[in-house]
């Protein structure tokens, strides 16, 4: 087994209760009862965001995903707004006030995350 597989096995087996991973862990990692995902680096694609946060709250279990985003990363805000809106989640005020140039007119998303 490679190091990554051993680390994932330890995490799944509750040998350790914290895993810090790259985007590689966003797809194909199935851990039961995962209740928290923290995106220290904002995903740069909508699909990556969905896959990352989809690691938590699976099969009807509630979970929480936290994503850090800075004003310098505002170009990724439309994807976050889209994901939050489509999942009927509240839009944080800090995300709503990112510069409007982050929202291309063709996107169809407003600062409030509405279509």
N, C-alpha and C positions, 0 to 999 in steps of 0.2 A: 504494500500500500504506500502511496505517496504521502507526504506530510499533510497536504490539504485533506485528503481522505481520512487520515488519522485524527486530525483536529475536528473535522465534522463529526466523526464517530464519537469522539469525546464529548462534544457539545450535545449531540442527540442522546447520548447515554447519561447525561447530567453529571459527567466527571468535572466539567467546568460549566459555569452558567453565563458566560459572556464570550461572544465571538466578535472580533473586529475583522471585517472582510471587505474586499473590493467588490466592484460590480459583478465579478464572476459569480458571486454567491446569489445574485439576484435571480438567476434562472437555474432550475433543476435542484434547488436545495429545499427539501421538504422536511421541516422540523415540526413535530406536533406540539401544540400548546405554546407556540412562540407568541408572546404577548407584546413585544416591543421591538420596533425597528427604528434606528436613528440614522438618518442620512446626514452625515457630517458634510459631505460634498453633495450639492444638489445634482440630481441626475440631469444629463444634458439632452435627454430625449423622453418624450411622453411614455413610450413603451418601457423604457428602463425604470422610470418612476413607478409605473403600475406594477411591474414585476418585483421591484424592491419592496414596496409596501404590501404587495400581495403575499409576502412571506408570513405576515401576521394576520390574525383574525380569520383563519381558514375554517371551513366546515362548520360555520355558524358560531365559532368561538370569537369573542370580542378581542380586539387588539388595538394597539396604538402605534402610529407612525409619526415621527417627528423629522422634519426636514429643515436644515439650516440653509438660508439663502441670504446673500448680501446684496446691497445695491449694485455692486459690480457684476453680479450674476443675474441681473434683471432680465436678460434675454431668455432665461429659462422660466420666468414667471408664468407666461401663458400656458405652458404645459401643466404647471402645478394648479393653476386656476381651472383648467379643463378637467383635470382628474378630480379635484375637490368638488366641482360643480356636478360632474356626472355621477359622483358617488353620494350626492346630497349632503355634503359635509360643509360646515361653516367656513367662510373665507376669512382668515385672520386680517385684521385691519392693517398690520404692517405689510402684508402682501398686497393689499389693495392700493397702497400709496406709492408703490414703486413707480419710477418714471413712466409716463405714458408711451415713450418711444419703444418700450419693450413689447408693445402690443401692435403688431402689424395690422393694417386695416383689413387685409384679407383673412385674418384669423377668425373674425366673428366673435371675439371675446372682449368684454369690457372689463374695466378695473374691478367691478363688483363680481366678476366671474359669471356673468349671465350671457346667454345667447341672444 
